[in-house]
Amino acid sequence: MALLENIQNNFTEFLSALKSSSLDENRKSAINKFFQLGFPTKKDEEYRFTNLKEITEKNYSFFPKPEHSISQSQIDELHLGEEDFDWITFINGKYTAEFSKVTAENVEISTLENTLNDFQNQPEFQQFFNTIADQKLAFTNLNLAYVNNGIFIKVPKNATVEKPIHVFYLSQNQPENTFYNIRNLLIAEESSNIEIIESHHNFDGSFVLTNTVTEIFSGKNAKTDWHKLQNDSDTSYMIDHTFAKQERDSLTTVNTFSFGGKIVRNNLDFIHNGQNINSFMNGITIIGNEQLVDHHTAVHHNEPNCESYQNYKGIFKDKSHGVFNGKVFVDKVAQKTNAYQQNNNVLLNEGATIDTKPQLEIFADDVKCSHGCTVGQLNDDALFYLRARGISKKEAQAMLLYAFANDAMENIDIEPLKVKISKLLAEKLEVDLAFEEIF
């Protein structure tokens, strides 16, 4: 039995296990849309470089075992030196209070399970939930059909959440391949400010498939940062869709740092709904073996006087495969748009590959839009310069690669996160260097 049959055969049991039936009709409609669409294949333009066959031919359990043996020391290893942060931990799809800490008082935080169980008494949640997720996509419909886990965060008007919030999704003690369906909703009201870190970790030898949809709403003059830290095992698959809708004068950043996972597909859509909006998308990918990371981005400039900035860096080893498809759409009314898009890649081995396709669709005439991509290898002259000063070849390569990727980290305001990424870069490049002290 493959994934498609798993989805079909488990749906009735899933619905009957829910406490709330408020979304039953929406779920049934979504599952029907999913079966009409089917899984994307390489015949679909958006998936022509990413083959999901390895994922869809496996069987998965849709009901994870809640029991686990994760220890505090294992949790501590995942933290970023973030004793002053707040964190929320889900283990095997369930919120785990003993490994969570929320001290912020000026923010509303609830698990999606609790929110859905009280759906009728959540008017603000109803107003925003599932309103910007693309209903024409198979995985977003699958997510709505099986949605029950995740986090709901609302930041009130003029509130600043002083501490970053780190959301962990962990899987452990599963005897068979497991499917997780996660939904996140962030509402940042006018002039509010919040930073979120999201990470996923599989502690088992069996495979985990995570299908995630995140909706971010940034109100007028709000500042929202969402950092995705992807450093999972080779028994992990992730399909991630993030949708961000911004009102005037807002600033939203989504940083995606991809260091692990067998197959990772990141889909990112920004929707401008006002003037003087700033959108930032940064990514660093460093993978090896036969891993694949696919970034698909889109920015919809629907109003004048807005800016967007995309900067993705890729480092590929062994037989790994990278994909980047970045799109910028500029509506005819979106005059004075300033859009920048760049994708730079380094291939460290002959077996590594990258398929990159930056795109602009511009229907306005008074704009500044640029895009570009590069694919190459390390500069021999720069490598020789460092080696002539007594630096080993491996360390010289690592220093050049860190310098190459560093500008994609410039707008990270969370210092422990920046240090963690530097350490992960050193780990993936197999050197013992403290980059954050060198540069």
C-alpha positions in Angstrom: 0.0 0.0 0.0 1.5 3.4 -1.0 0.9 6.9 0.4 -2.2 7.6 -1.8 -4.0 4.6 -0.5 -2.9 5.5 3.1 -4.5 8.9 2.7 -7.7 7.4 1.4 -8.0 4.5 3.8 -7.2 6.5 7.0 -9.5 9.5 6.4 -12.7 8.2 7.9 -10.9 7.0 11.0 -9.1 10.3 11.3 -12.4 12.2 11.2 -14.1 10.0 13.7 -11.2 10.5 16.2 -11.5 14.3 16.2 -13.2 16.0 19.1 -14.6 18.8 16.9 -16.6 18.4 13.7 -16.6 22.1 12.8 -14.4 21.6 9.8 -15.7 18.3 8.6 -17.2 19.6 5.5 -14.1 21.7 4.7 -12.0 18.6 5.3 -14.1 16.5 3.0 -14.0 19.1 0.3 -10.2 19.4 0.6 -9.7 15.6 0.4 -11.8 15.5 -2.8 -9.8 18.3 -4.3 -6.6 16.5 -3.4 -7.7 13.3 -5.1 -8.7 15.4 -8.2 -5.2 17.0 -8.3 -3.1 14.0 -7.3 0.5 14.1 -6.3 2.7 16.4 -8.5 4.9 14.5 -10.9 7.9 15.5 -13.1 5.4 16.2 -15.8 4.2 19.2 -13.8 6.3 22.3 -14.6 6.6 23.2 -10.9 8.0 19.8 -10.1 10.0 19.0 -13.2 13.3 18.8 -11.3 11.9 17.2 -8.1 10.8 13.6 -8.2 8.5 12.7 -5.3 8.2 9.0 -6.3 10.6 8.0 -3.4 8.1 9.6 -1.0 4.8 8.5 -2.4 5.7 4.9 -2.9 6.2 4.3 0.9 3.6 3.4 3.4 3.0 5.7 6.5 1.2 5.5 9.7 -1.2 8.4 10.1 -1.6 7.9 13.9 1.8 8.4 15.6 2.4 6.6 18.9 2.3 9.3 21.6 4.8 7.5 23.9 8.4 8.7 23.7 11.7 8.5 25.6 13.2 11.9 24.6 15.3 13.2 27.5 16.0 16.7 28.6 19.6 16.3 27.4 18.4 15.6 23.9 16.2 18.7 24.0 19.1 20.7 25.3 21.3 19.7 22.3 18.7 21.2 19.9 18.6 24.6 21.6 20.7 27.5 20.3 22.1 28.7 23.6 18.6 30.2 24.0 18.0 30.1 27.7 16.3 33.5 27.4 14.0 32.4 24.6 10.6 30.9 24.8 10.0 27.5 23.2 7.1 25.3 22.3 7.7 21.5 21.8 5.6 19.0 20.0 6.6 15.3 20.3 4.9 12.8 18.0 2.4 15.4 17.0 1.4 16.3 20.6 2.2 19.4 22.6 4.6 18.5 25.4 4.4 21.0 28.3 7.4 19.6 30.2 9.8 20.6 27.4 8.1 23.9 26.7 8.5 27.4 28.2 6.3 30.4 27.4 6.8 33.5 29.5 5.6 36.2 27.1 2.4 37.8 28.4 1.6 40.1 25.5 0.9 37.3 23.0 -1.8 34.7 22.5 -0.5 31.2 21.9 -2.5 28.1 21.5 -2.0 24.7 20.0 -4.0 24.2 16.8 -5.7 21.2 18.3 -7.2 23.3 21.1 -8.1 26.1 18.8 -10.0 23.8 16.4 -11.8 22.1 19.3 -13.1 25.5 20.2 -13.5 26.6 16.6 -17.0 28.2 17.0 -15.7 30.6 19.7 -12.6 31.7 17.7 -13.8 34.5 15.4 -10.4 35.9 14.7 -9.0 32.5 13.9 -11.9 31.8 11.5 -11.3 35.2 9.9 -7.7 34.3 8.9 -7.4 30.5 8.8 -7.0 29.0 5.4 -7.6 32.3 3.6 -4.2 32.7 1.8 -3.1 29.1 1.4 -3.4 28.2 -2.3 -6.4 25.9 -2.7 -5.2 24.8 -6.1 -2.2 22.8 -4.7 -2.4 19.2 -3.8 -0.4 19.4 -0.6 -2.3 22.4 0.8 -5.5 20.5 0.3 -4.1 17.4 1.9 -3.0 19.6 4.8 -6.5 21.0 5.4 -8.1 17.6 5.2 -5.8 16.2 7.9 -5.1 19.3 9.9 -5.0 18.9 13.7 -1.5 19.7 14.9 0.5 22.9 14.9 0.5 26.4 16.6 -1.7 29.5 16.6 -0.1 32.8 17.6 -1.7 36.2 17.7 0.3 39.3 18.6 -2.0 42.2 19.6 -1.8 45.8 18.3 1.4 47.7 19.3 2.8 44.7 21.2 6.4 43.6 20.9 7.3 40.0 21.9 10.7 40.6 23.4 11.9 37.0 23.3 12.1 34.8 20.1 9.8 31.8 20.2 11.4 28.5 19.0 8.8 25.9 17.9 10.1 22.3 17.8 8.4 19.4 16.0 10.0 16.1 17.1 9.4 12.5 16.2 10.7 9.5 18.2 9.8 5.9 19.1 7.8 5.3 15.9 8.1 1.6 14.7 7.0 2.5 11.1 7.1 5.3 8.7 5.1 8.2 10.0 3.1 11.0 8.4 2.8 14.4 10.2 0.5 17.1 9.0 1.3 20.5 10.6 -0.4 23.8 10.3 0.9 27.1 11.7 -1.0 30.4 11.8 0.6 33.7 12.9 -1.5 36.9 13.1 0.6 40.0 13.9 -1.6 43.0 14.3 -0.8 46.6 13.6 2.6 47.8 14.8 3.4 44.5 16.5 6.8 42.7 16.4 7.6 39.0 16.7 10.4 36.5 15.8 9.7 32.7 15.3 12.2 29.9 14.8 10.8 26.6 13.5 12.7 23.3 13.4 11.9 19.6 12.8 13.8 16.5 14.0 13.4 12.8 13.5 15.1 10.6 16.0 14.1 7.3 14.4 15.6 5.1 11.7 12.1 4.9 10.1 11.0 7.6 7.6 9.0 10.7 8.5 7.0 12.7 6.0 6.0 16.1 7.2 3.5 18.2 5.3 3.5 21.8 6.7 1.4 24.8 5.8 2.2 28.2 7.5 0.1 31.3 7.1 1.6 34.6 8.2 -0.4 37.8 8.4 1.5 41.0 9.0 -0.7 44.0 9.9 0.1 47.7 9.2 3.6 48.6 10.3 4.1 45.1 11.8 7.5 43.4 11.8 7.5 39.6 11.6 10.5 37.2 11.2 10.1 33.5 10.6 13.3 31.4 10.6 13.2 27.8 9.3 16.1 25.7 10.5 16.1 22.5 8.6 18.8 20.1 9.8 17.1 16.7 9.9 18.2 13.1 9.1 18.3 11.3 5.8 15.1 9.5 6.9 13.1 12.7 6.7 11.0 14.2 4.0 9.4 17.6 4.2 7.0 19.5 2.0 6.6 23.0 3.3 4.3 25.8 2.1 4.5 29.2 3.6 2.2 32.1 2.7 2.7 35.6 4.0 0.3 38.5 3.4 1.5 42.0 4.3 -0.4 45.2 4.9 1.1 48.7 4.3 4.4 49.7 5.9 5.0 46.1 7.2 8.3 44.2 7.1 8.3 40.4 6.9 11.3 38.1 6.7 11.4 34.4 6.0 14.9 32.8 6.3 15.3 29.2 5.3 18.5 27.4 6.4 18.6 23.9 4.8 21.3 21.6 6.1 19.6 18.2 6.1 16.7 16.0 5.1 16.5 13.4 2.3 14.0 15.4 0.2 13.0 18.9 1.2 10.6 21.1 -0.8 10.2 24.7 0.4 7.4 26.8 -1.2 7.2 30.4 -0.3 4.5 33.0 -1.4 4.5 36.7 -0.4 1.4 38.7 -1.1 1.5 42.5 -1.0 -1.7 44.2 0.1 -0.5 47.8 0.6 2.2 50.3 -0.1 5.7 50.7 1.4 6.0 47.0 2.1 9.3 45.3 2.6 9.7 41.5 2.0 12.9 39.6 2.7 13.6 36.0 1.7 17.0 34.5 2.4 18.3 31.0 2.2 21.4 28.9 2.8 21.5 25.4 1.6 24.4 23.0 2.2 23.8 19.3 1.6 25.6 16.2 0.5 25.1 12.5 -0.2 22.0 12.1 -2.4 19.9 14.8 -0.6 17.7 17.2 -2.5 16.5 20.7 -1.5 14.1 22.6 -3.7 13.2 26.2 -3.1 10.3 27.7 -4.9 9.5 31.4 -4.1 7.0 33.9 -5.4 6.4 37.6 -4.6 3.2 39.2 -5.7 3.7 43.0 -6.0 0.2 44.2 -6.2 0.7 47.7 -4.9 3.1 50.6 -5.7 6.2 51.6 -3.7 7.1 48.2 -2.3 10.4 46.3 -2.2 11.3 42.6 -2.1 14.7 41.0 -1.7 15.6 37.4 -2.4 19.0 36.0 -1.7 19.6 32.3 -1.8 23.0 30.6 -1.5 23.6 26.9 -2.2 26.6 24.6 -1.5 26.3 21.1 -2.9 28.5 18.1 -2.2 28.7 14.5 -3.4 25.6 13.6 -5.5 23.3 16.2 -3.9 20.8 18.1 -6.0 19.6 21.7 -5.5 16.6 23.4 -7.2 15.8 27.1 -7.1 12.8 28.7 -8.9 12.2 32.3 -7.9 9.4 34.3 -9.3 8.5 38.0 -9.0 5.2 39.2 -10.3 4.7 43.0 -10.7 1.1 44.1 -11.4 0.5 47.0 -13.8 -0.5 49.3 -10.8 2.6 48.4 -8.8 4.8 51.4 -10.0 8.0 52.2 -8.2 8.5 48.5 -7.3 12.0 47.6 -6.3 12.6 43.8 -6.6 15.9 42.0 -6.2 16.4 38.3 -6.8 19.7 36.4 -6.6 20.7 32.7 -6.5 24.4 31.8 -6.2 25.6 28.2 -6.1 28.9 26.3 -5.6 29.3 22.7 -6.7 32.0 20.9 -4.7 31.9 17.6 -6.6 31.3 16.5 -10.1 28.2 14.5 -9.1 26.5 17.5 -7.5 23.8 19.4 -9.6 21.7 22.5 -9.4 18.7 23.6 -11.5 18.1 27.3 -11.1 15.4 29.4 -12.8 14.9 33.0 -11.6 11.9 34.6 -13.3 10.4 38.1 -13.6 6.9 38.9 -14.9 6.6 42.7 -15.0 3.5 44.6 -16.2 4.5 48.1 -14.8 7.0 50.4 -16.5 8.5 52.4 -13.6 10.3 49.7 -11.7 13.7 48.5 -10.6 13.8 44.8 -10.9 16.8 42.5 -11.3 17.5 38.8 -11.1 20.4 36.6 -11.6 22.0 33.3 -10.8 25.5 31.8 -10.8 26.8 28.2 -10.7 30.5 27.6 -10.3 33.3 26.3 -8.1 35.7 27.9 -5.7 38.1 30.5 -6.9 41.6 28.8 -7.3 43.4 32.1 -6.8 41.6 32.8 -3.5 42.3 29.2 -2.4 46.0 29.6 -3.3 46.2 32.9 -1.4 44.9 31.3 1.8 47.0 28.1 1.5 50.1 30.2 1.0 49.5 31.6 4.5 49.7 28.2 6.1 45.9 27.4 6.1 45.0 23.8 5.2 43.1 23.1 2.0 40.0 22.0 3.9 40.0 25.0 6.2 40.7 27.4 3.3 37.8 25.9 1.3 35.5 26.3 4.4 36.5 29.9 4.9 35.7 30.8 1.3 32.4 29.0 1.5 31.4 30.7 4.7 32.3 34.1 3.2 30.2 33.1 0.1 27.1 32.3 2.3 27.5 35.0 4.9 25.5 37.8 3.3 22.4 35.6 3.5 22.6 35.8 7.3 23.1 39.6 7.6 19.5 40.4 8.6 19.3 37.8 11.4 18.7 39.7 14.6 18.9 36.7 16.8 22.6 36.3 17.7 22.4 32.7 19.1 20.7 31.6 15.8 23.5 33.2 13.8 26.1 31.4 15.9 24.2 28.1 15.5 24.1 28.5 11.7 27.8 29.3 11.7 28.5 26.1 13.7 26.3 24.0 11.4 28.2 25.4 8.4 31.5 24.3 10.0 30.0 20.9 10.8 28.7 20.3 7.3 32.1 21.5 5.8 33.9 19.1 8.2 36.1 21.7 9.9 36.6 22.8 13.4 36.4 26.6 12.9 34.5 29.3 14.8 33.5 31.3 11.8 31.7 33.9 13.9 35.0 34.8 15.5 37.0 34.9 12.3 34.7 37.1 10.3 
